[in-house]
């Protein structure tokens, strides 16, 4: 049933759903308003993503941390250059960087139906 128009939706063919839309999945996964339970990487304390005062995120380690573990584990000098932010301000680097080149995504390829970094874009066969 179509939610916005209240009429039945008909799926043609083998009653299967269309293929996954990777751009839509990327956009939904990166939506900041979604409910998400986050677990501290060190002590496994769970917290709701919207509890911004309780949880933090180390962008360098790409790990969520509770306030206690942030203080205990990242006080050492070896962690002094780590970028720790409140969970609400975290960057989803794993979604924003190409896993092959570790470069940020710059565009979406409609031909490949995937996000591309500058090196992927340059390597494309035209």
N, C-alpha and C positions, 0 to 999 in steps of 0.2 A: 504494500500500500504506500503510495506516495504521501509523505508527511505534509508537504506544503500545499498540495492540491486535493488531497483526500480522495483520490481515485486509485483503483487497483493497478499495480504495475505488472506487466506481462513480460516474463523472461522467455525469449525465443531459444530454440535449439534444444540442447540436451538438459534443459533446466539448470544450467550451471551459471555461476556468477561470472561477470567479466573479469579479465585479468587485473591483478593488483596495479593500482596507479601509484607509481613510486614517488612522483612529485607530491601527490596528495598525502601519502604516508609521511614524507619528509616534513611537510608543513604541519601536519597534525602532531608529529613527534616533537616538533620544536615550539609548539604552542605553549606559551608561558602560563595560560590560565587553566591548564589541565590539573586535575587532582592527582597527586602522586605521593606515595609513601616512600620515604628515603631512609636508608639504613646506614648508620655510621660504619665506615669501612674498618674501624678499629675495634669497637665494642659491640656492634650490632644493635645499638639503640635505634628504635624506629621513631620517625617523626613525619608529620605531614609536611609536604613541600611548602605550604603556606605559613608554617610556623617559623618565620624567618629569624626570630631572635634565638632560636634553639639550635639550629643547624647551620653549618658553614660548608664551604666547598673549596678545596685546594685545586685551583686550575692547573697547577704544575703537576700534581699527582693524578689529577682527574678522579678524585675521590671525595665523597661527602664525609664530613666530620662533625660530631657533636661538639658543643662548647668545651666540655671537659677534655676530650681527646685532642682538640685543637690546641689547648693550652699545654697538655702533657707531651704530645708528640712533636709539635712544631716549635718548641722553644729552643731546641738544639741549634747550634750555629750552622750546621749543614743544611738546615731548612730555612735559613734567614732570607733567601731570595725567592722563596715560594710565594705565589700569589694566592692569598686566602681571602675569600669574599663571603658575604652572607649568601645563603643558598638561593635566595631570590635573584641575586645578581650574577649567578654562575654563568659561564659560557659553556655551551654544549660543544666543546671542541671536537668530540668524536663525530658529531654530525656535521660540523662545519669544515672539517679537513678531509682531504682525499686520503684514503687508507693506503693507496699505492705510492703517492708522492709526498704526503704530509704537507700539502699546500692547501690554502683555503679554497673552498668552492667559489667559483665566480659566475657560473651560469648553468642552466639546465639544457641538456641536449634532448630535443624532441625525437631525434632519430634513434638514439640509444636509450631514451627514457631514463636518464640518470643525471646526477649532478656532475659537473666537470670542474677540475682545477685548471689553471693556466697551462700546465704541462700536458694534461689529458687533451685539452683543446688543441694545442699545437701538434699533438701526436695523431689527431683524428685524420682518417683517410677521407679526402674530399673528392 
